């Protein structure tokens, strides 16, 4: 990861994530809330995630549809796995996040979506935890962790490799550089 985070920062995120995991249907709650908020903020991203542009994320029927819920829960599972890897050595997590970023580049995800997704994630986590648990310090911890993780994903996104038949050479095709911080 870009920066070594303090024990307190990582602990704040892990403890509050464990609180969320203790609530009924947490994957569904967080995932659906996250994608509803993200699609409101970035409506042009819907087709990249396999949804039609006119998908109405304010429609309750959409939010409970099996396809929307499954996609949202799959994303939360990915977040859960990444958070479970936070710790003293983040090298493996960095590599995994860079691979995820590269995969998302191939899907057409724009690098500027990463900060928006972070804002949506932090907002949904805060809403689910409430003000008593989601203090300013905890919010700052979530922002720091997301910024570090998204930095690695954007780095991987910008290093999409292609192989051509002509030269059979692996070469890097740099993408637009984006500030990964959700609150710069």
C-alpha positions in Angstrom: 0.0 0.0 0.0 1.1 3.5 -0.6 1.5 4.5 3.0 2.0 2.6 6.2 -1.1 3.2 8.2 -1.2 3.3 11.9 -2.5 0.5 14.1 -5.2 2.9 15.3 -6.4 3.6 11.8 -6.5 0.0 10.8 -8.1 -1.0 14.1 -10.8 1.7 13.7 -11.8 0.3 10.3 -11.6 -3.3 11.3 -13.7 -2.8 14.5 -16.4 -0.8 12.8 -16.5 -3.3 9.9 -17.0 -6.1 12.4 -19.9 -4.1 13.9 -21.5 -3.9 10.5 -20.9 -7.7 9.9 -22.8 -8.3 13.0 -26.0 -6.8 11.6 -28.6 -8.9 9.8 -28.2 -9.1 6.0 -25.2 -6.8 6.2 -23.8 -7.7 2.8 -27.1 -6.8 1.2 -27.6 -3.6 3.2 -24.2 -2.2 2.6 -24.0 -3.3 -1.1 -27.4 -2.1 -2.2 -26.9 1.2 -0.3 -23.4 1.6 -1.8 -24.5 1.0 -5.4 -27.7 3.1 -5.1 -25.6 6.0 -3.9 -22.8 5.4 -6.4 -25.2 5.3 -9.4 -26.8 8.5 -8.2 -23.4 10.2 -8.2 -22.1 8.5 -11.4 -25.2 7.6 -13.5 -23.2 7.0 -16.6 -21.4 4.1 -14.9 -24.5 1.9 -14.9 -23.7 0.2 -18.2 -20.2 -0.6 -17.1 -21.6 -2.6 -14.3 -24.1 -4.3 -16.6 -27.1 -2.2 -15.9 -29.2 -0.1 -18.4 -28.6 3.6 -18.3 -32.2 4.3 -17.4 -32.0 2.1 -14.3 -33.8 4.0 -11.5 -32.0 3.4 -8.2 -34.7 5.2 -6.3 -37.2 2.5 -7.4 -37.6 0.0 -4.5 -38.2 -2.8 -7.1 -34.8 -2.2 -8.6 -33.1 -2.2 -5.1 -34.6 -5.6 -4.3 -34.1 -7.2 -7.7 -32.0 -10.4 -7.5 -29.5 -9.1 -10.1 -28.9 -5.8 -8.4 -28.7 -7.4 -5.0 -26.3 -10.1 -6.2 -24.0 -7.6 -7.9 -24.0 -5.4 -4.8 -23.3 -8.3 -2.4 -20.5 -9.6 -4.6 -18.8 -6.1 -4.4 -19.2 -6.1 -0.6 -17.6 -9.6 -0.4 -14.6 -8.1 -2.3 -14.4 -5.2 0.2 -14.7 -7.7 3.1 -11.8 -9.8 1.8 -9.6 -6.7 1.3 -10.3 -5.4 4.8 -9.5 -8.9 6.2 -6.1 -8.6 4.6 -5.2 -5.3 6.3 -2.3 -5.6 8.6 1.4 -5.3 9.2 2.4 -6.3 5.6 0.3 -5.0 2.9 2.4 -6.1 -0.1 0.1 -9.0 -1.1 -3.0 -6.8 -0.7 -1.3 -4.1 -2.9 -0.7 -6.7 -5.6 -4.3 -7.9 -5.4 -5.7 -4.4 -5.5 -3.6 -3.6 -8.5 -4.9 -6.7 -10.3 -8.5 -5.6 -9.5 -7.7 -2.1 -10.9 -6.4 -3.6 -14.1 -9.4 -5.9 -14.4 -11.7 -2.9 -13.9 -9.9 -1.0 -16.6 -10.6 -3.8 -19.1 -14.3 -3.5 -18.1 -14.3 0.2 -18.9 -14.4 1.5 -15.4 -13.0 5.1 -15.4 -10.4 6.0 -12.9 -12.4 8.9 -11.7 -15.1 6.4 -10.4 -12.8 5.2 -7.6 -13.0 8.4 -5.5 -16.8 8.5 -6.0 -17.1 4.9 -4.9 -15.1 5.8 -1.8 -17.4 8.6 -1.0 -20.4 6.3 -1.4 -18.8 3.6 0.7 -17.8 5.9 3.6 -21.3 7.5 3.5 -23.1 4.1 3.6 -20.8 2.7 6.3 -21.4 5.9 8.4 -25.2 5.7 7.9 -25.2 2.0 9.0 -23.1 2.6 12.1 -24.6 5.8 13.3 -23.0 8.9 14.8 -22.2 7.3 18.1 -19.9 4.8 16.5 -18.9 6.6 13.3 -17.0 9.4 14.9 -14.9 11.9 13.1 -11.8 9.8 14.0 -13.4 6.6 12.6 -14.5 8.4 9.4 -11.0 9.7 8.9 -9.7 6.1 9.4 -12.1 4.8 6.7 -11.0 7.6 4.4 -7.3 6.9 4.9 -7.8 3.2 4.3 -10.0 3.7 1.2 -7.5 6.2 -0.2 -4.6 3.8 0.2 -6.6 0.9 -1.3 -7.9 2.9 -4.2 -4.5 4.3 -4.9 -3.3 0.8 -5.6 -6.4 0.0 -7.7 -5.8 3.1 -9.8 -2.2 2.2 -10.2 -3.2 -1.2 -11.5 -5.8 0.5 -13.7 -3.2 2.6 -15.3 -0.9 -0.4 -16.1 -3.2 -2.4 -18.5 -1.0 -4.7 -20.5 -1.6 -5.8 -24.1 0.1 -8.4 -26.2 0.1 -8.0 -30.0 0.5 -10.7 -32.6 3.0 -8.6 -34.4 5.7 -8.1 -31.8 4.6 -10.5 -29.0 5.9 -7.9 -26.5 4.3 -7.0 -23.3 3.9 -3.2 -23.1 2.3 -0.8 -20.7 -0.5 1.4 -22.0 -0.7 4.2 -19.4 -4.2 5.6 -18.6 -5.1 9.0 -17.3 -3.6 9.8 -13.9 -6.3 10.5 -11.3 -5.9 11.6 -7.7 -7.1 8.6 -5.8 -7.9 10.5 -2.6 -11.7 10.8 -2.0 -11.2 14.0 -0.1 -8.1 15.7 -1.3 
